[in-house]
């Protein structure tokens, strides 16, 4: 008489082990995809946030700029006099005229030039300043179009001191 033994047979183990391995491999792959997509989403959000921040900073200064001081050069450079009486320039590139992927804010009267964005995190690929209204000899507002890492942020800004 034989005792009833408990456990799995060799054939049951040989069938279950590959199935378990397949399930585990699919789970790891799915985890990798979800993690990768999450990280890419966070990076895109950060880039978009930096672009919005840069446009908002420019818009605040333009709204408070002195009446009639807006000047746009080749849709790539914006000059105006801020509420403190200092001439401000925004451009893509530094004062040497070389094109960079950094948005610069320069206080012309003090010769202080600071980058607005960190090009290592989010390089600027395009910056446009379009005068508003378009046919006016002296613009009363500006449309800002900023492209960072294929993320486009744009806004229309009008001087409040008009």
CORQUI-V145727 format. One record per residue. N is the residue number from 1. RES is the residue in one letter. SS is DSSP state (H for helix, E for strand, C for the rest). PSI is psi in degrees with one decimal (NA if undefined). Layout:
# CORQUI-V145727
N_RES_SS_PSI + N_RES_SS_PSI
This chain:
# CORQUI-V145727
1_X_C_133.3 + 2_X_C_136.8 + 3_X_C_147.2 + 4_X_C_116.8 + 5_X_C_144.8 + 6_X_C_148.8 + 7_X_C_-174.5 + 8_X_C_148.8 + 9_X_C_165.6 + 10_X_H_-40.0 + 11_X_H_-41.0 + 12_X_H_-40.7 + 13_X_H_-41.3 + 14_X_H_-28.0 + 15_X_H_-42.0 + 16_X_H_-37.4 + 17_X_H_-48.5 + 18_X_H_-36.4 + 19_X_H_-42.5 + 20_X_H_-40.1 + 21_X_H_-41.9 + 22_X_H_-44.3 + 23_X_H_-42.8 + 24_X_H_-42.0 + 25_X_H_-41.5 + 26_X_H_-39.1 + 27_X_H_-42.6 + 28_X_H_-42.2 + 29_X_H_-42.9 + 30_X_H_-40.2 + 31_X_H_-41.7 + 32_X_H_-46.3 + 33_X_H_-45.2 + 34_X_H_-43.7 + 35_X_H_-45.0 + 36_X_H_-45.9 + 37_X_H_-36.8 + 38_X_H_-44.0 + 39_X_H_-43.0 + 40_X_H_-38.6 + 41_X_H_-41.3 + 42_X_H_-42.9 + 43_X_H_-45.7 + 44_X_H_-39.8 + 45_X_H_-41.2 + 46_X_H_-41.4 + 47_X_H_-45.8 + 48_X_H_-38.8 + 49_X_H_-41.2 + 50_X_H_-40.0 + 51_X_H_-44.5 + 52_X_H_-40.0 + 53_X_H_-44.9 + 54_X_H_-43.8 + 55_X_H_-41.3 + 56_X_H_-39.7 + 57_X_H_-45.7 + 58_X_H_-43.1 + 59_X_H_-41.5 + 60_X_H_-43.9 + 61_X_H_-38.5 + 62_X_H_-41.8 + 63_X_H_-36.1 + 64_X_C_6.3 + 65_X_C_161.9 + 66_X_C_144.4 + 67_X_C_130.9 + 68_X_C_11.3 + 69_X_C_-4.6 + 70_X_C_131.5 + 71_X_E_126.8 + 72_X_E_127.7 + 73_X_E_114.2 + 74_X_C_29.2 + 75_X_C_11.1 + 76_X_C_-13.5 + 77_X_E_134.6 + 78_X_E_127.2 + 79_X_E_142.7 + 80_X_E_168.8 + 81_X_E_123.7 + 82_X_C_180.0 + 83_X_C_-16.0 + 84_X_C_2.4 + 85_X_C_13.2 + 86_X_C_139.3 + 87_X_E_126.2 + 88_X_E_139.8 + 89_X_E_130.5 + 90_X_E_131.9 + 91_X_E_162.6 + 92_X_E_99.8 + 93_X_C_160.6 + 94_X_C_-178.1 + 95_X_C_-14.5 + 96_X_C_-9.9 + 97_X_C_-2.7 + 98_X_C_139.5 + 99_X_C_127.9 + 100_X_C_176.2 + 101_X_C_29.8 + 102_X_C_134.4 + 103_X_E_125.1 + 104_X_E_144.4 + 105_X_E_120.4 + 106_X_E_131.0 + 107_X_E_101.6 + 108_X_H_-42.9 + 109_X_H_-26.0 + 110_X_H_-1.5 + 111_X_C_38.2 + 112_X_E_125.8 + 113_X_E_123.5 + 114_X_E_139.8 + 115_X_E_142.7 + 116_X_C_-36.5 + 117_X_C_162.3 + 118_X_C_106.0 + 119_X_C_-20.2 + 120_X_C_-28.7 + 121_X_C_-41.6 + 122_X_C_90.3 + 123_X_C_139.0 + 124_X_E_125.1 + 125_X_E_-20.2 + 126_X_E_143.1 + 127_X_E_126.6 + 128_X_E_140.3 + 129_X_E_115.8 + 130_X_E_123.0 + 131_X_E_144.7 + 132_X_E_133.5 + 133_X_C_155.5 + 134_X_C_-38.3 + 135_X_C_4.7 + 136_X_C_141.2 + 137_X_C_-34.6 + 138_X_C_113.5 + 139_X_C_144.2 + 140_X_C_-5.1 + 141_X_E_177.8 + 142_X_E_142.5 + 143_X_E_121.5 + 144_X_E_126.2 + 145_X_E_114.5 + 146_X_E_127.0 + 147_X_E_119.2 + 148_X_E_119.1 + 149_X_C_49.2 + 150_X_C_11.7 + 151_X_E_119.9 + 152_X_E_127.8 + 153_X_E_128.5 + 154_X_E_152.0 + 155_X_E_154.3 + 156_X_E_132.7 + 157_X_E_132.6 + 158_X_E_144.1 + 159_X_C_136.5 + 160_X_C_-20.3 + 161_X_C_38.9 + 162_X_C_NA
